[in-house]
Amino acid sequence: MTTQAAAAALPVVLRDVRAGFGSREALSGVSLDVRPGEMFGLIGPDGAGKTTTLRLVCGLLPAWSGDVLVCGANPWVDRRTATHRIGYLSQRFSLYGDLTIDENIEFFARVHGVRDFRTPRDRLLALTGLEPFRGRLAARLSGGMKQKLALACTLIHEPPLIVLDEPTTGVDPVSRREFWKLLGEFLAGGLTILIATPYLDEAERCSRVALVSEGRILALDTPDRLRGSLSGVIFEVVAPAVRRARDVLIDRWGGERVEAFGDRLHVRGDRAGDRDRLLAVLADAGLAGASVRQVRAGLEDVFIDLIGRERHALAGGGRKGSDG
């Protein structure tokens, strides 16, 4: 299979893409591909370039340079492909509050030219658990139910690829779990999912992830391989005076090796034996009540390490802004 044919067989391909707004560069040389039937995650903080990437994929923004292909077509040029092959769910609830659940789904079915929409609508309502509420106005739904309705509207024309832009932001934990369960069911049915999220716990559910910062991809691999790429070991420090413990360790262990994780710290060491050294440092500072244990590295540890390396490499070079 030629390189061109291989790219056409993939749901999404970006090659050395630069893009932005006005004179502001939001993406700088981004390359990635999304494989059929996988859930691919774009992971990063606000301003990293996740939303810009999704806009390119959906044909809502042209690239300054490089190649963007969705199902073998340029979505900016071939809008028909983008419309029929992609389902898009944005960050904000954008359905019609004065229409019922049924009416919202019917509206989007007709927009996409789906004539016999009743059977797929009933199936989606059953899968999302919205069937008992199909006559309720969208404005009267809870946050979790609104996201389920938005997902149903996204899928009513049965696209092979759905693009989700931070779909669980502002959603309560129970609704988040239900939403991800739904995504898992659709994924098992052969759907391809491209999702952007700032939540690293959600990234763990993806087949592969791209860690994005300031318009650049820092790393792209499976969550397991990314965790395994982190050198050294991670220790979790729990101390009664966690802020003081953090200050002490930054001063005596190195600021680039210490990060706050809620009410505890993650400290990077070179080997498992560093645990005793950490305890000694804390005890010497009057923090003998602190506990230290080795833990499995998480994607957040990997991301923080990569950002530190990126900032060190770009020190003094400056960066252009991005939208998100």
N, C-alpha and C positions, 0 to 999 in steps of 0.2 A: 504493500500500500504506500503510495507517495505521501510526502509530507502534507500536501494540499488536501488529498483525500482523507488522510487521518484527521486533519483539523475539521473537515466537514462532518466527520462522524461523531464529533464531540458536541455536547450541548452548548458549551461556552469555551471560547479561546480568546485570550488577550496576549498579544506579543509586543513587548517593549512600548507600552502605551503611555503617552503623555497627554494630560488634559487639565483644564482649569477654567477659570472664569475671568474674563478681561485679561489683565496681565498677571493674575495670580495663578501659579501652578499648584494644582491639587494632587495630581498623580505624576510621578517621575519614574518612567521606565518600568511600569508594572507588567509582569508576565505571569499568567496562570492558565490552567485549564480545568474544567469541571467535567468529570466522567459520567457516562450514563448510569443512572440509578444510585448515585451517591449523594450524600449531604455534605456540601462543601461550605465551610465557615470562613467569613472574613471577620477577624477578631482585632479589636483595637479601641482606643478611647475616642471620645468626640474629637473631630478634627483630623482623624487619621487618614481619611480618604475613602472610607467604606461606602458612604452614600453616593459619592461621585462614581465609584466603580459600578454600582448597581444602576445608576442612571445611564452609563455607557452601554451596559448590557441590555437595558430596556429600550434603547434607541431614543432616549430623552436628551442626550448630550452627544455632540460629536467629539471624537478624539482629535487632539492637535496633531499627533503623529502616532504611528504604530497601527496594529491591526486589531479589530474587534469583530469576532464572528460568533453568531448565535445560530446553532443548527446549520452551519455552513454559509450563513448570509450576514452581511453587514446590517445591523439593526437600524442604524441611522439612515441608510439608503433604502433598505427594503422594509418599510414599516409594516407591510402586510404579514411578513414572517414574524416580526416582533409581536404584533397584535394576536396572532393565532397560536403561536408556539410558546408564549410566555404568560404566566399568571403572576401579577405583581401585587404585593401587599405592603403598603407604606407604613411608616412609623405612626402616623396619626389616623384615627378613625375617620374615614372619608365617605361613608355611606349616607343614605338619606334617612334622617331621624323621623320624618313624617310618613315614611313607608314602613309597612310591616316586614318581618323577616321574609315571608313568602314573596312579597312585592319587590324587595331589594334583589333577591336572587333572580326573579323573573326579569327585572330591568337589565341586569348584567348579562343574562342569557341572551336577551334580544339584542343588546349592543354587540355581542359577539356572533350574532347570526345563528344562535342555537334554536332550532324550531321545536324539536321535541325535548323540551327542558324538564318536563314534569318528573320523568323517571329519575334522571340524575339529581334533580333537586330533592326528591324524596330520599334518595340514597344518602346524599350529603347531610340532610337534616337528621337522619337516623345516626349517621356516624358521629356527628358533632353533638348529639344530644339535644338539639334545638327543636325537634319535632313537636313537643308539647307546647312550645311557645311561638309557633309559626305565625299566629295572628297578632303578636305583640309588636308595637311600634319599636323601631330600632333605638329611638331616643330613650326608651324606658328599660333598655337592657343594661346589665352590669358590665364592667370592663372586660371580664373574661368572656361573656357571651357575645359582646361586640366583636372581639377578636375571632371567635368561632364563626360568626356570621361573615366577617370579612374574608376568612379563609374559604368558606363555602362559595362566596361570590367570586373569589379568585380561581376556584377550581371548576366552576359550572361549565366552562367551555372545554374542559378536559385537556389542558395544555400538558405537554411532556415535561416542562420546566416551570418551576415556580421560584420567584425571587422575593425574599422576605427581608424587609429593612427594619431591624430591631423590633420584631413583632411583640415581644413580651415586656417592653419598657412600660413601667407604670401599672403592670398587671400584678395582682396579688399572687403569693406563692402557690396556692392551690390551683388557681387558674393557669399559672405557668406550667405546672406539672401536667395538667389535662391537655394543654395546648401541645406540649412536646409529645405526649402519648399519641395524639392525633397525627402529628408529623411522622412519628415512627410507623404508624399504620399505613399512611400514604406512601412512605418510602418503601415499605415492604411490598407494596403493590406496583413498584417499578417507577415511581415518580422520581425525578431529579430535583434536588433542592439546593439553591444557593441562598445562604442566609448571612446577614450581617448582625453582629451582636457585640455589646461591650462586656457581656457576662462570660467569664472564663469557665464557669461550671457548665454553661450551655455548650461551649466549644468541645468539651469532653464527649459530647454526643455525636459529633461530626466524624465522618470518615476521614477527611483531611481538613486542615485549617491553614490559612495564611495569616500570620501575625503581621499587622500593618501599623506603621507609625509614620506620620508626617509625609504621607503620599508614597511611601516605599514599603515593599514587602521585606521584612526582616528575616522571615523563615517560612517555609511551606512544607508540611509533611503531616503524617498521622500524629494524633496527640501522644501516643506512646513513644514514637521516635523522637518527637520534640522534647519530651521529658527526659528521655535517655541521652539527649545531646548535652545536657547541662553537666559540666564538670564539677567534681567535688561532691559534697554531701550537704543536706539541709537539716538544720536543727531548729526545733520549735522551742522558744523560750517563753515561759510563763512566770511573771514576777508580780508581786503586790504593787510595786511602783513601776509600771511598765514604761512610762516616759523617762524616768531616771535610768532604768535599765537600758533603754534605747540610746540615751545620750552617752552613757558609759561605754557601751559596745561600739558606737560610732567612733568614739575617741580612741579606744584601745584595740579595736578589732578591724576597723576600717569602714567608712561610711558606705562604700559601694557594696559591702557584704551584709548590710543590716537593713531590713525592711519591716515596717509595721503591718500586721495583718489583724485588724480589729484590736482586740485586747491582748494580743500576743505578738511575738516577734518571730521572723524567720531570719536565721543567720547562716551564711554559707561558710562551710569549712572545707579543708582539703581532704580530711580523712575522718573516719569514725572516732578515732582517738582524740579529736579536738574537743569532744564533749567535756572531758575533764579540764581542759584549758579554759573553756567558757565558764564552767562552774567556778573555777579559781578566780577568774577576772571579776565575776559578779560578787563572789564572797569578799574579795579584797575591797570592793566598793561598798560593802555593808549590805549586800543583797543576797545573803546566804539562804534566804527562803525561796529563791527562784528555782524553778525546775527546768531541765534541759533534756530533750529527747530527740533522737534522729527521726525524721519523717520523710515520706516520699515526696520528691519534688513535684510541684504542680505546674500547670501552664503559666500561672501568674509568676512563679519564680523564673521560668524560662523567659517570659516576656520582659520582666524587669531587667534580667541579665542582658538580653539583646538590646534593649533601649539604652542601657548603660554603655554598651560597646559602640552603638551607633552615635551616641552623643560624643563619646571620646574621639571617634573617627572624624566627626564633623566639627570638632572644636575649632572655633574661630572662623568657620566657613559660612555660617548663617543658613537659614532655610526660609523658603517662601511659605506663605500661609495656605491653608486649605479650608474647605467648607465642612467636611465631616464624613 
